[in-house]
Amino acid sequence: MGFAPLGVAYPWDAVVPLRERAATHPDGLVDLSIGTPVDPTPRILQDALATASDAHGYPTVAGPTALRQSVVDWFGRRRGVTGLTPDHVLPTIGSKELVALLPSQLGLGPGDVVVIPTQAYPTYEIGARLAGAEVLASDDPADWVGREEVALVWLNSPGNPTGRVLPAAAMAEVVRAARATDAVVASDECYAMLPWTSPWTDAVEDGGGVPCVLREDVSGGDPRGLLAVYSLSKQSNLAGYRAAFAAGDPDLVGQLLLQRRHLGMMVPAPVQHVMRVALDDDAHVAEQAARYAARRALLLPALLAAGFELDHSEAGLYLWVRPGEGLRARLEARPAARDRALCWASMDLLADLGIVAGPGEFYGPAAQDHVRVSLTESDANISSAAGRLRALA
Ligand SMILES: Cc1ncc(COP(=O)(O)O)c(C=O)c1O
């Protein structure tokens, strides 16, 4: 088959010229484009890595039971999910590889349909195309319920790029629709520990928190056909370690495990150890979330003052903004808006200020007016960006 089905450019390459221009700003570049953590990996996790640095033997794909038990305990304590066992858990090498490979590893191909959100992290589509499956962008199960060819439905909550959190009832509706034709629901929840608004910020013990696809009010207490996908990249500043997991239907997990054993898809043993320590420690996660909350509190009012309007952004690492009426008129007059989606005019304006964001166009046709502004810069740079945006106003 070759690699031809993926002959698409890597989207972020298109941002390079804007980044180069932004870098010439006298006060320096503020890069709010890719959501890569900028704060140090917490000391407790760096120490855990050092402790586990003697890794002379091969790790297992499943990881030790103790790691999978930590995942089970984390689901209970942080997500309100009960009834899991270590057999419901699969460690993954970061979550991007799982997102990209899941359709192939489930054996999907031509004739199958993968449903993805209308404004979506691009890898859902890439993974479906890699498998040769068809993609349907939809946020409404009425668009596909009853269609036998729908084999996999991706949910992403909190969403990238939108920061939208799906209420449990909406997720449950998707699960019911998928089960009617035995489609798998995979729910990518990697921003779940970064909620900013109620009820998502409410205590899990009180029924709050970002709903998980495995929670009883979504799954009916049955993980059949369901996978929750989670990553430690964002909550624990571990993006460089590649530490993530999927959990849910034990039959699916077993199938994926077998295949990934054949493929040698092992999380390195020292990283498996770090994952366990990270999952058992809630304090560092709260500290990191507080850093992002402070940055959000600086950046959001500055974006609004500059004429942007906010959509969703209830959780996660991004502010999902589009120009309000006044700013829109000014942007449309810019040469950068000619023959291109409006997001590029916003990108152009921000580059003048030495700021790089993410163009909505990367996330689907429904997102062309928006830009995604990441909270992943140092406090000093976020503060500088806020000052530049306010000066614009
Ligand atoms: C929605 C979503 N899923 C998955 C990932 C991949 O995360 P990682 O591979 O670091 O676990 C990202 C990263 O930005 C993301 O935004």
The ligand as a Gaussian input file, in Angstrom:
#p B3LYP/6-31G(d) Opt

LIG

0 1
 C       -6.436000      15.813000      21.925000
 C       -5.049000      15.285000      22.017000
 N       -4.865000      13.977000      22.032000
 C       -3.646000      13.436000      22.117000
 C       -2.526000      14.240000      22.198000
 C       -1.178000      13.579000      22.250000
 O       -0.592000      13.653000      23.477000
 P        0.627000      12.708000      23.847000
 O        1.021000      11.953000      22.625000
 O        1.704000      13.619000      24.310000
 O        0.139000      11.808000      24.921000
 C       -2.663000      15.617000      22.183000
 C       -1.476000      16.473000      22.227000
 O       -1.480000      17.648000      22.050000
 C       -3.967000      16.152000      22.096000
 O       -4.168000      17.459000      22.081000

